[in-house]
Amino acid sequence: HNLLTISTQVRWRLFQNFSLCLPAFKPTIMASEGDSIRVYVRVRPPDKSDVDLDRRCVTVTSPTTIDLLSNPTPKTFVYDKVADTNITQEAVFTTVGKSIVESCVAGYNGTIFAYGQTGSGKTFTMLGPAENSDNFHHKLRGVIPRSFEYLFSLIDREKEIHGDQKEFSCRCSFLEIYNEHIYDLLDPAS
């Protein structure tokens, strides 16, 4: 399981003839709306063995529901958002990560937690293609590189608007929980 936590603190510097004002930046999700856990499901495309064996276990029936194809009848599950197999990495970031990053720039904590079986697409969704070590520039880069890119573009924009009156302190954790052990993926010794 991959866990990305971004925490951004905003500090205002007051100067002699300046007054403190609210940031011009307004996140799309305000804290009161974003104080809940939201569950997004991404259905990965079938791999070669799934196609060869004509296996399919879920069907996306709406933007918020999937049917688990089970016997004797399918079971329907409802989520905050369901992404079908044809969704792009950019659309996943826009749906899942963008508002969380915006809330972080506004001073709130945000967490993106990817959960699923081995081979279900967590690493691809979060980082991008495994065969390319430069995931921060790849066109299929995942939620994490896009989050950092967006976070720092918003910080740059805020600095252009407010200059030295506003200071940002960013902390990021990137953890993996595997077999009940926690690994810090930003620590080379881990």
Helices and strands as residue ranges (DSSP letters): E 2-12, H 31-34, E 40-42, H 48-52, E 58-62, E 65-68, E 75-78, E 81-83, H 89-92, I 93-97, H 98-105, E 109-114, H 122-126, H 143-162, G 163-165, E 166-178, E 181-184
